[in-house]
Amino acid sequence: MNSLEDELERARDLDVDEVADAIESIGFSCTRCGACCTREGEDDHTATVFPDEVRNLADATDREWRDVARPMPYGLSKTDDGDLEGETFEWALATDSCGDCVFYEEDDDGTGACVAHADRPLICRTYPFSLDLSGTSQPMGEAVDSVALPAHREGDEGGIVQIHECEGLGRDIARADAEELAATLKARAIRELEEAIALRDAYEHAAPGPGEVVVHDSEGAKRADGTSLEE
């Protein structure tokens, strides 16, 4: 099994043109349907956001940390009062009372829009694509298709461009747009692995009390409001 450092080296060696070829072969154009920003069935919208992305969004939208991000729910349990407690890893974009992303709004005609579009995190910039390099993929739902990338080293599997459910798939995409998306997808893969390595190195088991949540990210352990446990 490759280490995270090995995967990071592979991510940095990715050929953007080859990733763009894969994206172009699938085709994509956003229809602004809002499906990737809203609740799916009984599950609230979940999109990974890293610490500096939370701060950027908070600054750009004049919001507090807790209004931008929430503890990733995976691994947490509920108290009798319905509150979450326990330890988890990383952050998810905050959701509204309907379970939709707090930055999602609809026009009168039902067309979706992100009110923080210019500052949206990498996972949002690259949907409906993700890269599978044995460690880089964040939760995005099951892939509906995939395209293998060429291997350039002996024993290297080459990686996979994963495609996730989206009504914008199969539409023509300009080469320049495919290349821009591919470069962002590579940047995301690198960032995810850098975060995973930093999280691993910073992790120390915490013992949250009843009704308390501890979030471990690349900067260490934090409370649910984003403040450090050491403060």
SVG drawing of the C-alpha trace seen along z (x, -y; Angstrom):
<svg xmlns="http://www.w3.org/2000/svg" viewBox="-40 -41 49 44">
<polyline fill="none" stroke="black" stroke-width="0.4" points="0.0,0.0 1.4,-3.4 2.0,-6.0 0.3,-9.4 3.6,-10.9 3.8,-8.5 0.3,-9.5 1.2,-13.2 4.2,-12.7 1.8,-11.0 -0.6,-13.9 2.1,-16.5 3.2,-14.5 -0.3,-14.4 -0.4,-15.6 -3.1,-18.3 -3.5,-17.7 -4.3,-14.0 -6.8,-15.0 -8.3,-17.5 -8.6,-14.8 -10.6,-12.6 -12.9,-15.5 -13.3,-16.4 -14.2,-12.8 -17.1,-12.9 -18.2,-16.5 -19.7,-18.8 -21.5,-22.1 -23.2,-23.4 -26.9,-23.8 -27.3,-25.5 -29.8,-22.9 -28.5,-23.1 -28.5,-19.4 -24.9,-19.4 -25.6,-22.1 -28.8,-20.7 -29.9,-17.9 -30.0,-14.5 -32.8,-12.3 -32.4,-12.1 -28.8,-13.3 -27.9,-16.9 -25.5,-18.5 -21.9,-17.5 -18.9,-19.1 -15.4,-19.1 -14.0,-22.6 -10.5,-23.1 -9.5,-25.6 -8.2,-28.3 -11.1,-28.0 -13.4,-28.4 -11.6,-31.6 -11.7,-32.9 -15.4,-32.3 -16.0,-33.9 -14.0,-37.0 -15.7,-37.2 -19.2,-36.9 -18.8,-38.6 -19.8,-35.5 -18.5,-33.6 -16.7,-30.3 -19.8,-28.4 -21.9,-30.0 -19.6,-28.8 -18.6,-25.3 -19.9,-22.5 -18.1,-19.5 -18.0,-16.7 -20.9,-14.4 -19.2,-11.1 -18.3,-9.3 -20.3,-11.6 -23.2,-10.4 -26.3,-12.1 -27.2,-12.8 -30.7,-12.3 -31.3,-16.0 -30.4,-15.5 -27.0,-17.3 -23.9,-15.8 -20.9,-14.7 -17.6,-12.9 -14.5,-13.3 -14.5,-13.8 -12.1,-14.8 -12.3,-17.9 -15.2,-20.3 -18.3,-20.4 -19.9,-23.5 -22.7,-24.7 -26.3,-23.8 -29.6,-25.6 -32.8,-24.2 -33.6,-22.3 -30.2,-20.6 -29.0,-22.7 -25.7,-24.5 -26.1,-27.9 -24.5,-29.6 -27.1,-28.2 -30.0,-30.4 -32.6,-30.1 -33.8,-32.7 -37.6,-33.2 -37.4,-30.8 -35.8,-28.1 -32.3,-28.5 -29.7,-27.9 -26.8,-30.2 -24.0,-30.2 -23.8,-33.5 -20.1,-32.9 -19.2,-31.5 -15.9,-33.4 -14.7,-32.0 -16.2,-28.5 -13.9,-25.7 -12.0,-23.3 -14.5,-20.5 -17.2,-22.8 -15.0,-24.1 -14.4,-20.6 -17.7,-18.9 -18.8,-16.5 -15.3,-15.2 -12.8,-13.9 -9.5,-12.1 -8.8,-8.7 -5.2,-8.3 -5.8,-5.9 -6.3,-8.6 -7.3,-11.8 -11.0,-11.4 -13.3,-13.2 -16.9,-12.1 -18.9,-13.2 -21.3,-10.3 -20.7,-7.2 -19.1,-7.6 -21.3,-6.9 -18.4,-6.5 -14.7,-6.8 -11.8,-7.3 -8.4,-5.8 -5.3,-8.0 -2.2,-6.7 0.6,-5.3 4.0,-6.9 6.0,-4.8 6.6,-1.1 4.1,0.2 2.0,-3.0 -1.7,-2.5 -2.0,-6.0 -5.0,-7.2 -8.7,-7.5 -10.9,-10.5 -14.2,-9.8 -17.5,-11.2 -20.3,-11.8 -24.0,-12.2 -24.9,-15.5 -27.3,-16.5 -24.6,-18.7 -22.6,-15.6 -22.3,-14.7 -22.5,-18.3 -19.8,-19.9 -17.0,-21.6 -14.4,-23.9 -10.8,-22.7 -9.8,-25.8 -12.5,-25.1 -11.5,-21.4 -7.9,-22.4 -8.9,-24.9 -11.0,-22.3 -8.2,-19.7 -5.7,-22.1 -8.1,-22.8 -8.8,-19.1 -5.0,-18.5 -4.7,-21.3 -7.5,-19.8 -5.8,-16.3 -2.6,-17.8 -4.3,-19.9 -6.3,-16.9 -3.2,-14.9 -1.3,-17.7 -4.2,-18.2 -4.3,-14.4 -0.6,-14.3 -0.8,-17.4 -3.9,-16.1 -2.1,-12.7 0.9,-14.4 -1.0,-16.8 -3.6,-14.3 -3.8,-13.7 -6.7,-11.8 -9.1,-14.0 -11.8,-13.1 -14.7,-15.4 -17.2,-15.6 -21.0,-14.9 -22.5,-17.0 -19.1,-18.3 -17.5,-17.9 -13.8,-17.9 -12.8,-18.4 -9.3,-17.3 -7.9,-19.1 -4.5,-20.0 -4.1,-22.7 -4.9,-20.5 -7.9,-19.9 -10.7,-22.5 -14.1,-23.0 -17.2,-23.1 -16.9,-26.9 -13.5,-26.6 -11.5,-27.7 -8.4,-25.7 -8.7,-23.4 -5.5,-24.9 -7.0,-28.4"/>
</svg>
